[in-house]
Amino acid sequence: MSRVPPCLALLAAAALLGACGKANPSASTTAHPRAPSSGDRARARALVRAVNLTAAEVPGFSVSDKRKEHESPAERRLKAKLNECVHPIAQTPLAEASSPEFKREAGIASASVQSEVTVAANRAVAARELAKARSSRTRNCVSHYVELLVHSQSHPGARFGKVSLVQRIPPAPGTDGSFAWRISVPVTAHGLTLALYFDIFAFVSGANEVTLFVSTVPIPPPAGIESHLFALLLAKAKAAEGGHAPGGSEPNPNITSS
């Protein structure tokens, strides 16, 4: 199992991360009262930069230097379908960016953390996307295409089990709503069965959509670390929305290298 490439372990995670938050500008859009100004876009970009995670906030992790994997036409088709599951509302955001992917590896164990911040065209668009993400139809759609994507891979000696997706609603005081998903899939290789985990935490505040991605192999992500990072992103978002520099973003002493 230790020779299984990292892309195998985080395949579904990478696919879903690539799908989240990506609008389809070629589709029809919902009209809004006025076109955003250059000042609107500048403020949105500043908020995105202020909220995303930094290396100082995830001690023990390092910035991933992974290179883009080759995708087959079948993989691209499945990822496009996955994108339709999680982002059916086509509206170009004012600003959107992800943090670097932060990784930690020790033997066969692997963990990665990444955030993404989107400033939607308006509050109504963000609210509709949140409602869509929390629906059972979206969860079924995501499970279906992640499973097809995972099982489309050809890795000699490796066999994937059934994909599981469980939703819960984490506390996010002061926001317009939140959700969390845990996507997991067992994989058997060289006679050993392990699990791949991919957790997504997200909240919406006004037109701002903030998402935390945590993926691990072979044990679930520590709940304390996820709670800390989610609370940190929430605090940074509220501070940025208030027009002042985020504070209190000290690293969690529980996030250390192992």
SULZI-V262404 format. One record per backbone hydrogen bond with DSSP energy under -1.0 kcal/mol. CO is the residue of the C=O (numbers start at 1). NH is the residue of the N-H. Records with the same first field share a line. If there is no record, write none. Layout:
CO=NH / NH
This chain:
1=4
5=8 / 9
6=10
10=14
11=15
12=16
13=17
14=18
15=19
16=20
19=22
24=27
37=41
38=42
39=43
40=44
41=45
42=46
43=47
44=48
45=49
46=50
47=51
48=52
54=57
55=58
58=61
62=103
72=76
73=77
74=78
75=79
76=80
77=81
78=82
79=83
80=84
81=85
82=86
83=87
89=91
95=119
97=117
101=64
102=113
103=62
104=111
106=109
109=106
110=217
111=104
112=215
113=102
114=213
115=99
116=211
117=97
118=209
119=94 / 95
122=126
123=127
124=128
125=129
126=130
127=131
128=132
129=133
130=134
132=135
135=139
136=140
137=141
138=142
139=143
140=144
141=145
142=146
143=147
144=148
145=149
146=150
147=151
150=153
155=158
159=188
164=184
166=182
168=180
172=175
177=204
179=202
180=168
181=200
182=166
183=198
184=164
185=196
186=161
187=194
188=159
189=192
192=189
194=187
196=185
197=216
198=183
199=214
200=181
201=212
202=179
203=210
204=176
205=208
207=120
208=205
209=118
210=203
211=116
212=201
213=114
214=199
215=112
216=197
217=110
222=226
223=227
224=228
225=229
226=230
227=231
228=232
229=233
230=234
231=235
232=236
233=237
234=238
235=239
236=240
237=241
238=242
239=244
240=243
252=255
254=256
